[in-house]
Amino acid sequence: MNENEIAKIIVDGGYKVHTTLGPGLLESVYQTVLEYELRNRGLRVEAEQPIPVVYEGVRLEVGFRADLIVEDQVIVELKSVETVHPIHKKQLLT
């Protein structure tokens, strides 16, 4: 399965979660439910996966945490906000 096929399943699952639960909950709730939904759709999902960062030549094992990594190909960064700001996009790119 390629990244686009995985992304389509993720978006569909995310839409289902959002329309079922509605807005206004904590990010952690949406993350838990989306993880459950994606696994039910047959995808391999890792939650809160540590991503290392190199600082002054030293590899620090937990520099960041990805909300979800799906099929070792797609990173899902969840936000429970009214508006996505440029800093949110930068966070994902980092």
mmCIF file as gemmi writes it, N, C-alpha and C atoms, coordinates in Angstrom:
data_model
loop_
_atom_site.group_PDB
_atom_site.id
_atom_site.type_symbol
_atom_site.label_atom_id
_atom_site.label_alt_id
_atom_site.label_comp_id
_atom_site.label_asym_id
_atom_site.label_entity_id
_atom_site.label_seq_id
_atom_site.pdbx_PDB_ins_code
_atom_site.Cartn_x
_atom_site.Cartn_y
_atom_site.Cartn_z
_atom_site.occupancy
_atom_site.B_iso_or_equiv
_atom_site.pdbx_formal_charge
_atom_site.auth_seq_id
_atom_site.auth_asym_id
_atom_site.pdbx_PDB_model_num
ATOM 1 N N . MET Axp A 1 ? 0.857 -1.173 0 1 0 ? 1 A 1
ATOM 2 C CA . MET Axp A 1 ? 0 0 0 1 0 ? 1 A 1
ATOM 3 C C . MET Axp A 1 ? 0.903 1.235 0 1 0 ? 1 A 1
ATOM 4 N N . ASN Axp A 2 ? 0.603 2.203 -0.892 1 0 ? 2 A 1
ATOM 5 C CA . ASN Axp A 2 ? 1.442 3.401 -0.946 1 0 ? 2 A 1
ATOM 6 C C . ASN Axp A 2 ? 0.902 4.494 -0.025 1 0 ? 2 A 1
ATOM 7 N N . GLU Axp A 3 ? 1.666 5.581 0.081 1 0 ? 3 A 1
ATOM 8 C CA . GLU Axp A 3 ? 1.317 6.661 1.008 1 0 ? 3 A 1
ATOM 9 C C . GLU Axp A 3 ? -0.045 7.275 0.702 1 0 ? 3 A 1
ATOM 10 N N . ASN Axp A 4 ? -0.385 7.421 -0.576 1 0 ? 4 A 1
ATOM 11 C CA . ASN Axp A 4 ? -1.667 8.022 -0.942 1 0 ? 4 A 1
ATOM 12 C C . ASN Axp A 4 ? -2.839 7.134 -0.536 1 0 ? 4 A 1
ATOM 13 N N . GLU Axp A 5 ? -2.694 5.845 -0.689 1 0 ? 5 A 1
ATOM 14 C CA . GLU Axp A 5 ? -3.751 4.921 -0.28 1 0 ? 5 A 1
ATOM 15 C C . GLU Axp A 5 ? -3.93 4.944 1.236 1 0 ? 5 A 1
ATOM 16 N N . ILE Axp A 6 ? -2.811 4.983 1.941 1 0 ? 6 A 1
ATOM 17 C CA . ILE Axp A 6 ? -2.861 5.057 3.41 1 0 ? 6 A 1
ATOM 18 C C . ILE Axp A 6 ? -3.5 6.377 3.84 1 0 ? 6 A 1
ATOM 19 N N . ALA Axp A 7 ? -3.087 7.468 3.217 1 0 ? 7 A 1
ATOM 20 C CA . ALA Axp A 7 ? -3.62 8.791 3.564 1 0 ? 7 A 1
ATOM 21 C C . ALA Axp A 7 ? -5.127 8.85 3.348 1 0 ? 7 A 1
ATOM 22 N N . LYS Axp A 8 ? -5.609 8.227 2.288 1 0 ? 8 A 1
ATOM 23 C CA . LYS Axp A 8 ? -7.057 8.211 2.025 1 0 ? 8 A 1
ATOM 24 C C . LYS Axp A 8 ? -7.8 7.517 3.163 1 0 ? 8 A 1
ATOM 25 N N . ILE Axp A 9 ? -7.28 6.409 3.648 1 0 ? 9 A 1
ATOM 26 C CA . ILE Axp A 9 ? -7.899 5.69 4.768 1 0 ? 9 A 1
ATOM 27 C C . ILE Axp A 9 ? -7.846 6.54 6.039 1 0 ? 9 A 1
ATOM 28 N N . ILE Axp A 10 ? -6.719 7.22 6.26 1 0 ? 10 A 1
ATOM 29 C CA . ILE Axp A 10 ? -6.567 8.07 7.445 1 0 ? 10 A 1
ATOM 30 C C . ILE Axp A 10 ? -7.572 9.213 7.415 1 0 ? 10 A 1
ATOM 31 N N . VAL Axp A 11 ? -7.69 9.89 6.279 1 0 ? 11 A 1
ATOM 32 C CA . VAL Axp A 11 ? -8.619 11.014 6.168 1 0 ? 11 A 1
ATOM 33 C C . VAL Axp A 11 ? -10.053 10.539 6.367 1 0 ? 11 A 1
ATOM 34 N N . ASP Axp A 12 ? -10.401 9.422 5.767 1 0 ? 12 A 1
ATOM 35 C CA . ASP Axp A 12 ? -11.746 8.879 5.929 1 0 ? 12 A 1
ATOM 36 C C . ASP Axp A 12 ? -12.011 8.531 7.397 1 0 ? 12 A 1
ATOM 37 N N . GLY Axp A 13 ? -11.03 7.897 8.048 1 0 ? 13 A 1
ATOM 38 C CA . GLY Axp A 13 ? -11.167 7.571 9.473 1 0 ? 13 A 1
ATOM 39 C C . GLY Axp A 13 ? -11.26 8.81 10.33 1 0 ? 13 A 1
ATOM 40 N N . GLY Axp A 14 ? -10.444 9.815 10.016 1 0 ? 14 A 1
ATOM 41 C CA . GLY Axp A 14 ? -10.475 11.074 10.763 1 0 ? 14 A 1
ATOM 42 C C . GLY Axp A 14 ? -11.808 11.779 10.617 1 0 ? 14 A 1
ATOM 43 N N . TYR Axp A 15 ? -12.361 11.733 9.411 1 0 ? 15 A 1
ATOM 44 C CA . TYR Axp A 15 ? -13.675 12.339 9.187 1 0 ? 15 A 1
ATOM 45 C C . TYR Axp A 15 ? -14.738 11.621 10.021 1 0 ? 15 A 1
ATOM 46 N N . LYS Axp A 16 ? -14.676 10.292 10.035 1 0 ? 16 A 1
ATOM 47 C CA . LYS Axp A 16 ? -15.641 9.523 10.824 1 0 ? 16 A 1
ATOM 48 C C . LYS Axp A 16 ? -15.534 9.871 12.309 1 0 ? 16 A 1
ATOM 49 N N . VAL Axp A 17 ? -14.306 9.93 12.807 1 0 ? 17 A 1
ATOM 50 C CA . VAL Axp A 17 ? -14.098 10.261 14.226 1 0 ? 17 A 1
ATOM 51 C C . VAL Axp A 17 ? -14.656 11.644 14.524 1 0 ? 17 A 1
ATOM 52 N N . HIS Axp A 18 ? -14.349 12.608 13.67 1 0 ? 18 A 1
ATOM 53 C CA . HIS Axp A 18 ? -14.795 13.981 13.914 1 0 ? 18 A 1
ATOM 54 C C . HIS Axp A 18 ? -16.318 14.09 13.862 1 0 ? 18 A 1
ATOM 55 N N . THR Axp A 19 ? -16.945 13.474 12.864 1 0 ? 19 A 1
ATOM 56 C CA . THR Axp A 19 ? -18.405 13.586 12.767 1 0 ? 19 A 1
ATOM 57 C C . THR Axp A 19 ? -19.104 12.801 13.869 1 0 ? 19 A 1
ATOM 58 N N . THR Axp A 20 ? -18.471 11.761 14.374 1 0 ? 20 A 1
ATOM 59 C CA . THR Axp A 20 ? -19.073 10.977 15.454 1 0 ? 20 A 1
ATOM 60 C C . THR Axp A 20 ? -18.929 11.686 16.801 1 0 ? 20 A 1
ATOM 61 N N . LEU Axp A 21 ? -17.731 12.174 17.092 1 0 ? 21 A 1
ATOM 62 C CA . LEU Axp A 21 ? -17.477 12.803 18.399 1 0 ? 21 A 1
ATOM 63 C C . LEU Axp A 21 ? -17.78 14.297 18.42 1 0 ? 21 A 1
ATOM 64 N N . GLY Axp A 22 ? -17.667 14.941 17.27 1 0 ? 22 A 1
ATOM 65 C CA . GLY Axp A 22 ? -17.872 16.385 17.207 1 0 ? 22 A 1
ATOM 66 C C . GLY Axp A 22 ? -16.645 17.142 17.692 1 0 ? 22 A 1
ATOM 67 N N . PRO Axp A 23 ? -16.694 18.472 17.615 1 0 ? 23 A 1
ATOM 68 C CA . PRO Axp A 23 ? -15.561 19.3 18.022 1 0 ? 23 A 1
ATOM 69 C C . PRO Axp A 23 ? -15.515 19.512 19.53 1 0 ? 23 A 1
ATOM 70 N N . GLY Axp A 24 ? -14.369 20.017 19.992 1 0 ? 24 A 1
ATOM 71 C CA . GLY Axp A 24 ? -14.268 20.497 21.369 1 0 ? 24 A 1
ATOM 72 C C . GLY Axp A 24 ? -13.64 19.567 22.371 1 0 ? 24 A 1
ATOM 73 N N . LEU Axp A 25 ? -13.255 18.359 21.956 1 0 ? 25 A 1
ATOM 74 C CA . LEU Axp A 25 ? -12.612 17.445 22.901 1 0 ? 25 A 1
ATOM 75 C C . LEU Axp A 25 ? -11.1 17.658 22.901 1 0 ? 25 A 1
ATOM 76 N N . LEU Axp A 26 ? -10.452 17.073 23.866 1 0 ? 26 A 1
ATOM 77 C CA . LEU Axp A 26 ? -8.992 17.147 23.936 1 0 ? 26 A 1
ATOM 78 C C . LEU Axp A 26 ? -8.367 16.354 22.794 1 0 ? 26 A 1
ATOM 79 N N . GLU Axp A 27 ? -7.205 16.804 22.365 1 0 ? 27 A 1
ATOM 80 C CA . GLU Axp A 27 ? -6.467 16.115 21.313 1 0 ? 27 A 1
ATOM 81 C C . GLU Axp A 27 ? -6.245 14.648 21.657 1 0 ? 27 A 1
ATOM 82 N N . SER Axp A 28 ? -5.968 14.363 22.925 1 0 ? 28 A 1
ATOM 83 C CA . SER Axp A 28 ? -5.683 12.986 23.342 1 0 ? 28 A 1
ATOM 84 C C . SER Axp A 28 ? -6.873 12.055 23.091 1 0 ? 28 A 1
ATOM 85 N N . VAL Axp A 29 ? -8.088 12.573 23.21 1 0 ? 29 A 1
ATOM 86 C CA . VAL Axp A 29 ? -9.283 11.761 22.941 1 0 ? 29 A 1
ATOM 87 C C . VAL Axp A 29 ? -9.35 11.413 21.458 1 0 ? 29 A 1
ATOM 88 N N . TYR Axp A 30 ? -9.195 12.424 20.599 1 0 ? 30 A 1
ATOM 89 C CA . TYR Axp A 30 ? -9.228 12.183 19.158 1 0 ? 30 A 1
ATOM 90 C C . TYR Axp A 30 ? -8.115 11.217 18.742 1 0 ? 30 A 1
ATOM 91 N N . GLN Axp A 31 ? -6.951 11.37 19.34 1 0 ? 31 A 1
ATOM 92 C CA . GLN Axp A 31 ? -5.825 10.503 19.001 1 0 ? 31 A 1
ATOM 93 C C . GLN Axp A 31 ? -6.134 9.052 19.345 1 0 ? 31 A 1
ATOM 94 N N . THR Axp A 32 ? -6.641 8.82 20.542 1 0 ? 32 A 1
ATOM 95 C CA . THR Axp A 32 ? -6.961 7.461 20.976 1 0 ? 32 A 1
ATOM 96 C C . THR Axp A 32 ? -8.019 6.828 20.08 1 0 ? 32 A 1
ATOM 97 N N . VAL Axp A 33 ? -9.046 7.598 19.759 1 0 ? 33 A 1
ATOM 98 C CA . VAL Axp A 33 ? -10.136 7.064 18.944 1 0 ? 33 A 1
ATOM 99 C C . VAL Axp A 33 ? -9.685 6.854 17.495 1 0 ? 33 A 1
ATOM 100 N N . LEU Axp A 34 ? -8.894 7.78 16.95 1 0 ? 34 A 1
ATOM 101 C CA . LEU Axp A 34 ? -8.393 7.608 15.585 1 0 ? 34 A 1
ATOM 102 C C . LEU Axp A 34 ? -7.463 6.405 15.503 1 0 ? 34 A 1
ATOM 103 N N . GLU Axp A 35 ? -6.623 6.236 16.491 1 0 ? 35 A 1
ATOM 104 C CA . GLU Axp A 35 ? -5.744 5.062 16.529 1 0 ? 35 A 1
ATOM 105 C C . GLU Axp A 35 ? -6.584 3.781 16.492 1 0 ? 35 A 1
ATOM 106 N N . TYR Axp A 36 ? -7.622 3.728 17.3 1 0 ? 36 A 1
ATOM 107 C CA . TYR Axp A 36 ? -8.539 2.586 17.325 1 0 ? 36 A 1
ATOM 108 C C . TYR Axp A 36 ? -9.193 2.385 15.953 1 0 ? 36 A 1
ATOM 109 N N . GLU Axp A 37 ? -9.686 3.46 15.37 1 0 ? 37 A 1
ATOM 110 C CA . GLU Axp A 37 ? -10.372 3.401 14.073 1 0 ? 37 A 1
ATOM 111 C C . GLU Axp A 37 ? -9.443 2.878 12.976 1 0 ? 37 A 1
ATOM 112 N N . LEU Axp A 38 ? -8.215 3.384 12.944 1 0 ? 38 A 1
ATOM 113 C CA . LEU Axp A 38 ? -7.265 2.962 11.909 1 0 ? 38 A 1
ATOM 114 C C . LEU Axp A 38 ? -6.86 1.505 12.08 1 0 ? 38 A 1
ATOM 115 N N . ARG Axp A 39 ? -6.691 1.08 13.297 1 0 ? 39 A 1
ATOM 116 C CA . ARG Axp A 39 ? -6.373 -0.328 13.54 1 0 ? 39 A 1
ATOM 117 C C . ARG Axp A 39 ? -7.534 -1.224 13.111 1 0 ? 39 A 1
ATOM 118 N N . ASN Axp A 40 ? -8.75 -0.781 13.369 1 0 ? 40 A 1
ATOM 119 C CA . ASN Axp A 40 ? -9.926 -1.544 12.928 1 0 ? 40 A 1
ATOM 120 C C . ASN Axp A 40 ? -10.003 -1.635 11.409 1 0 ? 40 A 1
ATOM 121 N N . ARG Axp A 41 ? -9.387 -0.69 10.719 1 0 ? 41 A 1
ATOM 122 C CA . ARG Axp A 41 ? -9.36 -0.704 9.258 1 0 ? 41 A 1
ATOM 123 C C . ARG Axp A 41 ? -8.158 -1.481 8.724 1 0 ? 41 A 1
ATOM 124 N N . GLY Axp A 42 ? -7.447 -2.137 9.631 1 0 ? 42 A 1
ATOM 125 C CA . GLY Axp A 42 ? -6.361 -3.016 9.217 1 0 ? 42 A 1
ATOM 126 C C . GLY Axp A 42 ? -5.003 -2.367 9.08 1 0 ? 42 A 1
ATOM 127 N N . LEU Axp A 43 ? -4.846 -1.136 9.548 1 0 ? 43 A 1
ATOM 128 C CA . LEU Axp A 43 ? -3.564 -0.45 9.441 1 0 ? 43 A 1
ATOM 129 C C . LEU Axp A 43 ? -2.723 -0.671 10.697 1 0 ? 43 A 1
ATOM 130 N N . ARG Axp A 44 ? -1.426 -0.683 10.515 1 0 ? 44 A 1
ATOM 131 C CA . ARG Axp A 44 ? -0.475 -0.772 11.63 1 0 ? 44 A 1
ATOM 132 C C . ARG Axp A 44 ? -0.2 0.656 12.102 1 0 ? 44 A 1
ATOM 133 N N . VAL Axp A 45 ? -0.438 0.909 13.381 1 0 ? 45 A 1
ATOM 134 C CA . VAL Axp A 45 ? -0.344 2.27 13.919 1 0 ? 45 A 1
ATOM 135 C C . VAL Axp A 45 ? 0.546 2.271 15.157 1 0 ? 45 A 1
ATOM 136 N N . GLU Axp A 46 ? 1.48 3.215 15.202 1 0 ? 46 A 1
ATOM 137 C CA . GLU Axp A 46 ? 2.306 3.459 16.389 1 0 ? 46 A 1
ATOM 138 C C . GLU Axp A 46 ? 1.923 4.825 16.943 1 0 ? 46 A 1
ATOM 139 N N . ALA Axp A 47 ? 1.638 4.891 18.237 1 0 ? 47 A 1
ATOM 140 C CA . ALA Axp A 47 ? 1.253 6.154 18.866 1 0 ? 47 A 1
ATOM 141 C C . ALA Axp A 47 ? 2.397 6.699 19.71 1 0 ? 47 A 1
ATOM 142 N N . GLU Axp A 48 ? 2.51 8.029 19.724 1 0 ? 48 A 1
ATOM 143 C CA . GLU Axp A 48 ? 3.517 8.718 20.54 1 0 ? 48 A 1
ATOM 144 C C . GLU Axp A 48 ? 4.915 8.164 20.29 1 0 ? 48 A 1
ATOM 145 N N . GLN Axp A 49 ? 5.222 7.931 19.026 1 0 ? 49 A 1
ATOM 146 C CA . GLN Axp A 49 ? 6.514 7.367 18.628 1 0 ? 49 A 1
ATOM 147 C C . GLN Axp A 49 ? 7.615 8.406 18.819 1 0 ? 49 A 1
ATOM 148 N N . PRO Axp A 50 ? 8.647 8.076 19.602 1 0 ? 50 A 1
ATOM 149 C CA . PRO Axp A 50 ? 9.746 9.03 19.775 1 0 ? 50 A 1
ATOM 150 C C . PRO Axp A 50 ? 10.55 9.206 18.489 1 0 ? 50 A 1
ATOM 151 N N . ILE Axp A 51 ? 10.939 10.44 18.231 1 0 ? 51 A 1
ATOM 152 C CA . ILE Axp A 51 ? 11.774 10.764 17.082 1 0 ? 51 A 1
ATOM 153 C C . ILE Axp A 51 ? 13.016 11.463 17.621 1 0 ? 51 A 1
ATOM 154 N N . PRO Axp A 52 ? 14.18 10.909 17.335 1 0 ? 52 A 1
ATOM 155 C CA . PRO Axp A 52 ? 15.414 11.491 17.894 1 0 ? 52 A 1
ATOM 156 C C . PRO Axp A 52 ? 15.764 12.839 17.264 1 0 ? 52 A 1
ATOM 157 N N . VAL Axp A 53 ? 16.556 13.606 17.995 1 0 ? 53 A 1
ATOM 158 C CA . VAL Axp A 53 ? 17.094 14.868 17.497 1 0 ? 53 A 1
ATOM 159 C C . VAL Axp A 53 ? 18.589 14.871 17.818 1 0 ? 53 A 1
ATOM 160 N N . VAL Axp A 54 ? 19.371 15.461 16.927 1 0 ? 54 A 1
ATOM 161 C CA . VAL Axp A 54 ? 20.816 15.58 17.164 1 0 ? 54 A 1
ATOM 162 C C . VAL Axp A 54 ? 21.088 17.011 17.599 1 0 ? 54 A 1
ATOM 163 N N . TYR Axp A 55 ? 21.722 17.132 18.768 1 0 ? 55 A 1
ATOM 164 C CA . TYR Axp A 55 ? 22.048 18.437 19.333 1 0 ? 55 A 1
ATOM 165 C C . TYR Axp A 55 ? 23.517 18.436 19.711 1 0 ? 55 A 1
ATOM 166 N N . GLU Axp A 56 ? 24.275 19.37 19.144 1 0 ? 56 A 1
ATOM 167 C CA . GLU Axp A 56 ? 25.716 19.478 19.39 1 0 ? 56 A 1
ATOM 168 C C . GLU Axp A 56 ? 26.409 18.132 19.173 1 0 ? 56 A 1
ATOM 169 N N . GLY Axp A 57 ? 25.977 17.431 18.121 1 0 ? 57 A 1
ATOM 170 C CA . GLY Axp A 57 ? 26.599 16.167 17.77 1 0 ? 57 A 1
ATOM 171 C C . GLY Axp A 57 ? 26.16 14.984 18.614 1 0 ? 57 A 1
ATOM 172 N N . VAL Axp A 58 ? 25.24 15.195 19.537 1 0 ? 58 A 1
ATOM 173 C CA . VAL Axp A 58 ? 24.765 14.124 20.411 1 0 ? 58 A 1
ATOM 174 C C . VAL Axp A 58 ? 23.345 13.755 19.984 1 0 ? 58 A 1
ATOM 175 N N . ARG Axp A 59 ? 23.124 12.474 19.78 1 0 ? 59 A 1
ATOM 176 C CA . ARG Axp A 59 ? 21.786 11.994 19.413 1 0 ? 59 A 1
ATOM 177 C C . ARG Axp A 59 ? 20.956 11.811 20.685 1 0 ? 59 A 1
ATOM 178 N N . LEU Axp A 60 ? 19.889 12.612 20.795 1 0 ? 60 A 1
ATOM 179 C CA . LEU Axp A 60 ? 18.962 12.5 21.912 1 0 ? 60 A 1
ATOM 180 C C . LEU Axp A 60 ? 17.755 11.721 21.414 1 0 ? 60 A 1
ATOM 181 N N . GLU Axp A 61 ? 17.479 10.613 22.042 1 0 ? 61 A 1
ATOM 182 C CA . GLU Axp A 61 ? 16.498 9.659 21.519 1 0 ? 61 A 1
ATOM 183 C C . GLU Axp A 61 ? 15.075 10.19 21.463 1 0 ? 61 A 1
ATOM 184 N N . VAL Axp A 62 ? 14.707 11.1 22.358 1 0 ? 62 A 1
ATOM 185 C CA . VAL Axp A 62 ? 13.336 11.607 22.353 1 0 ? 62 A 1
ATOM 186 C C . VAL Axp A 62 ? 13.371 13.126 22.194 1 0 ? 62 A 1
ATOM 187 N N . GLY Axp A 63 ? 13.581 13.557 20.957 1 0 ? 63 A 1
ATOM 188 C CA . GLY Axp A 63 ? 13.537 14.983 20.672 1 0 ? 63 A 1
ATOM 189 C C . GLY Axp A 63 ? 12.118 15.442 20.426 1 0 ? 63 A 1
ATOM 190 N N . PHE Axp A 64 ? 11.377 14.587 19.747 1 0 ? 64 A 1
ATOM 191 C CA . PHE Axp A 64 ? 9.976 14.853 19.408 1 0 ? 64 A 1
ATOM 192 C C . PHE Axp A 64 ? 9.188 13.574 19.621 1 0 ? 64 A 1
ATOM 193 N N . ARG Axp A 65 ? 7.873 13.698 19.578 1 0 ? 65 A 1
ATOM 194 C CA . ARG Axp A 65 ? 6.985 12.523 19.575 1 0 ? 65 A 1
ATOM 195 C C . ARG Axp A 65 ? 5.95 12.722 18.473 1 0 ? 65 A 1
ATOM 196 N N . ALA Axp A 66 ? 5.893 11.764 17.573 1 0 ? 66 A 1
ATOM 197 C CA . ALA Axp A 66 ? 4.873 11.801 16.525 1 0 ? 66 A 1
ATOM 198 C C . ALA Axp A 66 ? 3.566 11.29 17.124 1 0 ? 66 A 1
ATOM 199 N N . ASP Axp A 67 ? 2.475 12.005 16.881 1 0 ? 67 A 1
ATOM 200 C CA . ASP Axp A 67 ? 1.189 11.556 17.417 1 0 ? 67 A 1
ATOM 201 C C . ASP Axp A 67 ? 0.889 10.141 16.945 1 0 ? 67 A 1
ATOM 202 N N . LEU Axp A 68 ? 0.874 9.939 15.633 1 0 ? 68 A 1
ATOM 203 C CA . LEU Axp A 68 ? 0.657 8.607 15.07 1 0 ? 68 A 1
ATOM 204 C C . LEU Axp A 68 ? 1.578 8.417 13.866 1 0 ? 68 A 1
ATOM 205 N N . ILE Axp A 69 ? 2.121 7.238 13.735 1 0 ? 69 A 1
ATOM 206 C CA . ILE Axp A 69 ? 2.834 6.846 12.517 1 0 ? 69 A 1
ATOM 207 C C . ILE Axp A 69 ? 2.099 5.624 11.993 1 0 ? 69 A 1
ATOM 208 N N . VAL Axp A 70 ? 1.649 5.729 10.748 1 0 ? 70 A 1
ATOM 209 C CA . VAL Axp A 70 ? 0.807 4.695 10.168 1 0 ? 70 A 1
ATOM 210 C C . VAL Axp A 70 ? 1.587 3.946 9.097 1 0 ? 70 A 1
ATOM 211 N N . GLU Axp A 71 ? 1.644 2.624 9.249 1 0 ? 71 A 1
ATOM 212 C CA . GLU Axp A 71 ? 2.31 1.744 8.28 1 0 ? 71 A 1
ATOM 213 C C . GLU Axp A 71 ? 3.765 2.159 8.022 1 0 ? 71 A 1
ATOM 214 N N . ASP Axp A 72 ? 4.407 2.768 8.99 1 0 ? 72 A 1
ATOM 215 C CA . ASP Axp A 72 ? 5.794 3.249 8.872 1 0 ? 72 A 1
ATOM 216 C C . ASP Axp A 72 ? 5.999 4.177 7.675 1 0 ? 72 A 1
ATOM 217 N N . GLN Axp A 73 ? 4.91 4.819 7.216 1 0 ? 73 A 1
ATOM 218 C CA . GLN Axp A 73 ? 5.007 5.662 6.027 1 0 ? 73 A 1
ATOM 219 C C . GLN Axp A 73 ? 4.392 7.048 6.193 1 0 ? 73 A 1
ATOM 220 N N . VAL Axp A 74 ? 3.359 7.174 7.03 1 0 ? 74 A 1
ATOM 221 C CA . VAL Axp A 74 ? 2.63 8.434 7.132 1 0 ? 74 A 1
ATOM 222 C C . VAL Axp A 74 ? 2.604 8.894 8.588 1 0 ? 74 A 1
ATOM 223 N N . ILE Axp A 75 ? 3.012 10.144 8.806 1 0 ? 75 A 1
ATOM 224 C CA . ILE Axp A 75 ? 2.94 10.752 10.138 1 0 ? 75 A 1
ATOM 225 C C . ILE Axp A 75 ? 1.626 11.517 10.238 1 0 ? 75 A 1
ATOM 226 N N . VAL Axp A 76 ? 0.909 11.281 11.327 1 0 ? 76 A 1
ATOM 227 C CA . VAL Axp A 76 ? -0.336 12.007 11.586 1 0 ? 76 A 1
ATOM 228 C C . VAL Axp A 76 ? -0.107 12.902 12.799 1 0 ? 76 A 1
ATOM 229 N N . GLU Axp A 77 ? -0.246 14.199 12.608 1 0 ? 77 A 1
ATOM 230 C CA . GLU Axp A 77 ? -0.12 15.168 13.691 1 0 ? 77 A 1
ATOM 231 C C . GLU Axp A 77 ? -1.511 15.723 13.954 1 0 ? 77 A 1
ATOM 232 N N . LEU Axp A 78 ? -2.074 15.387 15.089 1 0 ? 78 A 1
ATOM 233 C CA . LEU Axp A 78 ? -3.432 15.819 15.406 1 0 ? 78 A 1
ATOM 234 C C . LEU Axp A 78 ? -3.426 17.171 16.098 1 0 ? 78 A 1
ATOM 235 N N . LYS Axp A 79 ? -4.454 17.951 15.79 1 0 ? 79 A 1
ATOM 236 C CA . LYS Axp A 79 ? -4.654 19.24 16.448 1 0 ? 79 A 1
ATOM 237 C C . LYS Axp A 79 ? -6.137 19.367 16.802 1 0 ? 79 A 1
ATOM 238 N N . SER Axp A 80 ? -6.4 19.816 18.002 1 0 ? 80 A 1
ATOM 239 C CA . SER Axp A 80 ? -7.764 20.095 18.425 1 0 ? 80 A 1
ATOM 240 C C . SER Axp A 80 ? -7.852 21.596 18.675 1 0 ? 80 A 1
ATOM 241 N N . VAL Axp A 81 ? -7.902 22.345 17.574 1 0 ? 81 A 1
ATOM 242 C CA . VAL Axp A 81 ? -7.919 23.812 17.627 1 0 ? 81 A 1
ATOM 243 C C . VAL Axp A 81 ? -8.97 24.336 16.651 1 0 ? 81 A 1
ATOM 244 N N . GLU Axp A 82 ? -9.387 25.573 16.845 1 0 ? 82 A 1
ATOM 245 C CA . GLU Axp A 82 ? -10.339 26.179 15.916 1 0 ? 82 A 1
ATOM 246 C C . GLU Axp A 82 ? -9.686 26.546 14.597 1 0 ? 82 A 1
ATOM 247 N N . THR Axp A 83 ? -8.428 26.982 14.66 1 0 ? 83 A 1
ATOM 248 C CA . THR Axp A 83 ? -7.715 27.436 13.47 1 0 ? 83 A 1
ATOM 249 C C . THR Axp A 83 ? -6.316 26.838 13.448 1 0 ? 83 A 1
ATOM 250 N N . VAL Axp A 84 ? -5.917 26.332 12.282 1 0 ? 84 A 1
ATOM 251 C CA . VAL Axp A 84 ? -4.548 25.846 12.116 1 0 ? 84 A 1
ATOM 252 C C . VAL Axp A 84 ? -3.674 27.051 11.783 1 0 ? 84 A 1
ATOM 253 N N . HIS Axp A 85 ? -2.666 27.281 12.61 1 0 ? 85 A 1
ATOM 254 C CA . HIS Axp A 85 ? -1.76 28.414 12.436 1 0 ? 85 A 1
ATOM 255 C C . HIS Axp A 85 ? -0.467 27.953 11.78 1 0 ? 85 A 1
ATOM 256 N N . PRO Axp A 86 ? 0.319 28.871 11.224 1 0 ? 86 A 1
ATOM 257 C CA . PRO Axp A 86 ? 1.579 28.496 10.588 1 0 ? 86 A 1
ATOM 258 C C . PRO Axp A 86 ? 2.512 27.69 11.506 1 0 ? 86 A 1
ATOM 259 N N . ILE Axp A 87 ? 2.488 27.96 12.802 1 0 ? 87 A 1
ATOM 260 C CA . ILE Axp A 87 ? 3.35 27.228 13.727 1 0 ? 87 A 1
ATOM 261 C C . ILE Axp A 87 ? 2.974 25.75 13.759 1 0 ? 87 A 1
ATOM 262 N N . HIS Axp A 88 ? 1.706 25.424 13.563 1 0 ? 88 A 1
ATOM 263 C CA . HIS Axp A 88 ? 1.27 24.034 13.533 1 0 ? 88 A 1
ATOM 264 C C . HIS Axp A 88 ? 1.857 23.321 12.316 1 0 ? 88 A 1
ATOM 265 N N . LYS Axp A 89 ? 1.885 23.994 11.177 1 0 ? 89 A 1
ATOM 266 C CA . LYS Axp A 89 ? 2.46 23.412 9.97 1 0 ? 89 A 1
ATOM 267 C C . LYS Axp A 89 ? 3.959 23.222 10.137 1 0 ? 89 A 1
ATOM 268 N N . LYS Axp A 90 ? 4.61 24.2 10.761 1 0 ? 90 A 1
ATOM 269 C CA . LYS Axp A 90 ? 6.047 24.106 10.982 1 0 ? 90 A 1
ATOM 270 C C . LYS Axp A 90 ? 6.374 22.944 11.919 1 0 ? 90 A 1
ATOM 271 N N . GLN Axp A 91 ? 5.528 22.732 12.913 1 0 ? 91 A 1
ATOM 272 C CA . GLN Axp A 91 ? 5.727 21.626 13.853 1 0 ? 91 A 1
ATOM 273 C C . GLN Axp A 91 ? 5.766 20.305 13.104 1 0 ? 91 A 1
ATOM 274 N N . LEU Axp A 92 ? 4.858 20.111 12.153 1 0 ? 92 A 1
ATOM 275 C CA . LEU Axp A 92 ? 4.83 18.863 11.402 1 0 ? 92 A 1
ATOM 276 C C . LEU Axp A 92 ? 6.049 18.731 10.511 1 0 ? 92 A 1
ATOM 277 N N . LEU Axp A 93 ? 6.44 19.81 9.86 1 0 ? 93 A 1
ATOM 278 C CA . LEU Axp A 93 ? 7.611 19.753 8.979 1 0 ? 93 A 1
ATOM 279 C C . LEU Axp A 93 ? 8.89 19.473 9.746 1 0 ? 93 A 1
ATOM 280 N N . THR Axp A 94 ? 8.971 19.973 10.976 1 0 ? 94 A 1
ATOM 281 C CA . THR Axp A 94 ? 10.146 19.733 11.802 1 0 ? 94 A 1
ATOM 282 C C . THR Axp A 94 ? 10.276 18.255 12.077 1 0 ? 94 A 1
